[in-house]
Amino acid sequence: MTDAKRWKATVYVGGLASLVNPTNLHDAFIPFGEIADVSLPKNDKPDATEPHRGFAYVEFEDEQDAKEAIDNMDQSEFFGRVLKVSAAKAPKSADEGLGSKTAVWQQESWLAAHAVGEEDRLAAEAARSADDRPEDPMQGLEGLDVAGPRPE
């Protein structure tokens, strides 16, 4: 299964109680279809009392099963907590976006979105050259001693 298809068949489950484990989640979501994987991220903080971060990802074999799970499990109660179940979003690439080590304007996605064709560039230069305004708005005011209109 491709990565794009995997993320379409994966649901995000938020608002989990600290007692929840992968087996409980598997048992709760198995009525909606075959489950490929249950991921319950561990808490990274060393002083944390919670065994996990309060959310999980449940990956189904079929995209339709994931939609069925979202429809049936969102806002349901599980271990005394109300669950938030939605379609999982694909993680952003470490090489793309604001968190990367590459400048935004050098990233392929930015270049593709902001690409300017040669025709547009030539039209913009022609519009600038056709403009009658002087380069310096203060040009021609050198001899004035007072503010206001020039005496006639």
VENCORUR-V415553 format. One record per residue. N is the residue number from 1. RES is the residue in one letter. PHI is phi in whole degrees, -180 to 180 (NA if undefined). Layout:
# VENCORUR-V415553
n:res:phi
N:RES:PHI
N:RES:PHI
This chain:
# VENCORUR-V415553
n:res:phi
1:M:NA
2:T:-72
3:D:-62
4:A:-63
5:K:-68
6:R:-61
7:W:-70
8:K:-72
9:A:-98
10:T:-113
11:V:-115
12:Y:-94
13:V:-122
14:G:-112
15:G:81
16:L:-78
17:A:-74
18:S:-68
19:L:-78
20:V:-70
21:N:-129
22:P:-58
23:T:-66
24:N:-61
25:L:-64
26:H:-59
27:D:-64
28:A:-74
29:F:-102
30:I:-64
31:P:-63
32:F:-95
33:G:152
34:E:-67
35:I:-102
36:A:-86
37:D:-161
38:V:-123
39:S:-118
40:L:-120
41:P:-59
42:K:-74
43:N:-77
44:D:-81
45:K:-72
46:P:-69
47:D:-95
48:A:-75
49:T:-92
50:E:-81
51:P:-76
52:H:-140
53:R:-88
54:G:93
55:F:-144
56:A:-150
57:Y:-121
58:V:-116
59:E:-101
60:F:-96
61:E:-72
62:D:-125
63:E:-63
64:Q:-66
65:D:-65
66:A:-64
67:K:-63
68:E:-64
69:A:-65
70:I:-63
71:D:-61
72:N:-93
73:M:-101
74:D:-65
75:Q:68
76:S:-91
77:E:-97
78:F:-144
79:F:55
80:G:79
81:R:-122
82:V:-85
83:L:-86
84:K:-114
85:V:-115
86:S:-148
87:A:-66
88:A:-75
89:K:-97
90:A:-65
91:P:-67
92:K:-76
93:S:-69
94:A:-69
95:D:-95
96:E:-123
97:G:86
98:L:-75
99:G:-88
100:S:-85
101:K:-92
102:T:-104
103:A:-59
104:V:-57
105:W:-73
106:Q:-102
107:Q:-83
108:E:-59
109:S:-65
110:W:-68
111:L:-62
112:A:-67
113:A:-75
114:H:-113
115:A:-68
116:V:-116
117:G:-74
118:E:-64
119:E:-62
120:D:-66
121:R:-65
122:L:-66
123:A:-66
124:A:-67
125:E:-66
126:A:-65
127:A:-66
128:R:-67
129:S:-72
130:A:-78
131:D:-70
132:D:-84
133:R:-61
134:P:-70
135:E:-62
136:D:-108
137:P:-67
138:M:-91
139:Q:-65
140:G:92
141:L:-105
142:E:-63
143:G:-86
144:L:-81
145:D:-99
146:V:-123
147:A:-80
148:G:117
149:P:-69
150:R:-71
151:P:-71
152:E:-91
